[in-house]
Amino acid sequence: MNIVIKNEYRVEAELTDEELQSLGIRFEQLDYADIETRRVIQTLLGEMRDAGVNVSLSGRVLIEAHKLPDGCRFCFSVLPPRTDGAPSVKQLIKRPRVPLLFVCASRQDADRCLACLTDAAQTRVYEAEGRILIYVSGDVMETSLSRAAEFGDAYPADGELLPAFLNEQLAH
């Protein structure tokens, strides 16, 4: 397991398919409502504590699971306490690693969209005929994607589809 401390509020742990298998689970089976997934997460947290990284599930924590080509990445993000008095609920969000393409109508919208995507692993910007296309790949938090979608339309950008999609978008 590879552990990366992003900051004091976010820790990531990458596991290979073999490591997941040794824990008795596959990516497709992950579901926080399932006791086996909770056991795996508790095991991961225990191994992280043994490595000197302490992540507590006592407060609000967002747990994301991203599919990787040969395993998965768990992201543990400590969230601020709720102010509305509602109980804290742990969430596990599973998402495949699919690149996205944001289509923005103006440079101003593109700049705002990019400002929302600071946690993206990789962004590339294309500009033609007054339209700005932003290619995003890697792990991006759902909240960042939601904010970015306010400034551009998001489309899946699978590797084989990207050239055709770019041609179609730039032809309009």
Residue pairs with C-beta under 8 A, 6 or more apart in sequence:
1 13
1 14
1 15
1 19
1 44
1 47
1 48
2 13
2 14
3 11
3 12
3 13
3 48
3 51
3 53
4 11
4 12
4 13
4 14
5 11
5 53
6 12
8 78
9 77
9 78
10 75
10 76
10 77
10 78
11 48
11 53
11 55
11 75
11 76
12 73
12 74
12 75
12 76
12 139
13 44
13 48
13 73
13 74
13 76
14 68
14 71
14 72
14 73
14 74
15 23
15 44
15 71
15 72
15 73
15 74
16 70
16 71
17 26
17 70
17 71
18 71
19 71
20 26
20 27
20 71
20 72
23 40
23 43
23 44
24 36
24 40
25 36
25 37
25 40
27 65
27 67
27 71
27 72
27 94
29 36
29 37
30 37
30 40
30 65
30 72
30 92
30 94
31 37
31 92
31 94
32 38
32 41
32 63
32 90
32 91
32 92
37 92
41 57
41 63
41 74
41 92
44 74
45 55
45 57
45 76
48 54
48 55
49 55
55 61
55 76
55 78
56 78
57 90
59 78
59 79
59 81
59 88
60 78
60 79
60 80
60 81
60 82
60 88
61 76
61 77
61 78
61 79
61 90
62 75
62 76
62 77
62 79
62 91
62 93
63 74
63 75
63 76
63 77
63 90
63 91
63 92
63 93
64 74
64 75
64 77
64 92
64 93
64 94
64 95
64 139
64 141
64 142
65 72
65 73
65 74
65 75
65 92
65 93
65 94
65 95
66 72
66 73
66 75
66 95
66 96
66 97
66 139
67 94
67 95
67 96
67 97
68 97
73 139
75 139
75 141
77 141
81 88
82 88
93 142
95 142
97 137
97 138
97 139
98 156
98 157
98 158
99 135
99 136
99 137
99 156
99 157
99 158
99 159
99 162
100 135
100 136
100 137
100 140
100 145
100 154
100 155
100 156
100 157
101 133
101 134
101 135
101 136
101 154
101 155
101 156
101 157
101 162
101 165
101 166
101 169
102 110
102 113
102 133
102 134
102 136
102 148
102 149
102 151
102 152
102 153
102 154
102 155
103 131
103 132
103 133
103 152
103 153
103 155
103 169
104 110
104 113
104 131
104 132
104 133
104 134
104 151
104 152
105 130
105 131
105 132
105 152
106 130
106 132
107 132
109 132
109 151
109 152
110 125
110 132
110 134
110 151
110 152
112 150
112 151
113 134
113 148
113 151
113 152
114 123
114 125
114 134
116 144
116 145
116 147
116 148
116 150
116 151
117 123
117 134
117 136
117 140
117 144
117 145
117 148
118 144
119 139
119 140
119 141
119 144
120 136
120 137
120 138
120 139
120 140
120 144
121 137
121 138
121 139
121 140
122 135
122 136
122 137
122 138
123 134
123 135
123 136
124 134
124 135
125 132
125 133
125 134
125 135
126 132
126 133
126 134
126 135
126 166
127 133
128 170
129 170
129 172
131 169
131 170
131 172
132 152
133 166
133 169
133 170
134 152
135 157
135 162
136 148
136 157
137 157
145 154
148 154
155 165
157 165
